């Protein structure tokens, strides 16, 4: 049996850990990346390979994929960062810069299994939905752990939250 003081301390530690994530997320929203060598190095560090055709290279464009046969691709379209998902060509981003937070959410989505992607609530990647999914996952996980509940979703939620936290851009 856990004493009241120990329970209060556990809750305080969880609260501090939750605030730590909020502070990190605020820092990530302030850092922006443009389509340049720095962003290319980050993509390569995350496992992307450059698949730029000779024609696009001459035009000053660059293309990256998780594998040479992947249907999803990232395109440096001159100064725009564009993500084409699947054969239907749905796009995310399409802007001249992307924040560190958006990149982390993006890599988190790409590295998630098909079953885990259902937590995002959409069939394709969208930054707003990914942020909501992350907040929802952390809130639900904190609720279960703070109240000592046992739930079969806890391992999945923990795995997903840890996967996001382990993504390092630098």
N, C-alpha and C positions, 0 to 999 in steps of 0.2 A: 504494500500500500504506500502510495506517495503522499508525503505530508503536504499541507496547504502551502507552506513556504516553498517547497520544492516545485510544486505545480506553478506557483506564481513566477518563480525564477525561470522555469521552462518557457512560460508564456512570454516573459520579457525578452528572453533570448530569441525566440521566434519573431517577436516584434522588431528587434534590432536587425535580425537577418533580413526581414521583409523591407525595412527602411534602407538597408544597404543596397538592395536591388534597385530601389527607387533612385538612390543617389547615383548609382552606376548608369542607370537608364538616362538620367538627366545629362550626365557627362557625354554619353553616346549620342545624344540629340544635338550637341553643340559641335561635334566634329563632322566635317563634310568632306567628301571625296569627289574628284572630277575624273573624267576619262583620261587617265594618264598612266605613267609607268608605276606609280604607287598603287593605284587600284588594280593594275594588271598583276603586280606582285602578290597582292592580297588574294586575288582570284586563284592564282597558281598555288598559293599556300593552302587554299581550301580544296585543292584537288582538280581545278579546272585546267583544261589544256587549250592552247590556241589552235583554232581550226580555220583561220582566215584564208580565203581563196586568194590567188594571185591578183585577180581583178579587184577585189575589195582592198587588198593591201596597197595597190596603186592609187586607189581613191582615198586612202588614209583611214580606212575603217579597220576594225579588228573584231574577230568573233571568237567566243570561248564556249566550250561545252564540257560537261562532266566526263563524257567519253566521246570518241569520234562518231559513234552512231546515235548519240542522244538526240531526241527530237527537240528538247529544250535548249535554248542557246541565249547567250548574252552577247549583245552587239554594242561596240563602241561606234556609234554612227556619228562620225565626226566628233562633236562635243556632247552628244546625247548618249546616256546609258539606258539601253533598252533590253528588256528580258522578254523573249518569245517563249511561251510555254506550250509544248505539244505541237501537233500537226495543224491545229486550228489557228495558230498564230495569235493567240491572246497575249496581250502585252501588259507588263507591269513597269512602273517607273516612266521611262520616256522623257526624262529630264536631263539637264546638263550637270546635275550634281546629286549625290545620294548621301544621306547621313549614316554614321556608324551604326546607329540603332536600326535603321532600315536594312542595312547590309546584314547585320546579325540576324534579324528576323527572316530575311531572305535565305541565308545559309541554313538557318534552323529548319525552315520549311523544306528546302531541297534535301536535307539530310534525314528528314522524317520518313518513316515508313508510310505506306498507303493507309494502314489502319490508324496511325497517329495523325495523319493529315485530316482525318474526319473531324478532329477537334478544332480545326480552323474554321469550320462552318461553311466553307466555299470549295468549289471544285478546283479553282485556280488561285494562285497567290495574289493577295491584296494586302498592303501594309496595314490598313486600318483593322481588317479582320484578324491579322496575325497578332497585332497588339492586344486586341480584345481577348483572343485565345490565350495568350501568355498570362494576362492579368487574371482571367478566369481560372486557369490551371493553378496558378499560385494561390489564389484565394481559396479554391476548393481544397487544395493540399494543406494549406495552413489551418483551415477549419477542421479537417479530419485529425491532424496531428495535435492541434491545440486542445481538442476535446477528447482525445484518446480513442476516437472511433476506429473501428476496423472496417475497411472497405476494399473490395477487389480492384478498385480504380487507383488506389494509392501507388502501387508499383509503376503503373503507366504514367501517372501524373509526375511522380518523382523522376522517372527516366526522362520525360520530356523537359521538365524544368532544368535538370542537370545538363541535358544536351544543349540547351540555350546558354546556360552559364559557362559551359566549357568552350564556346566559340571565341577564339582570340583573333583579332584582326591584325594586330602588330606582331 
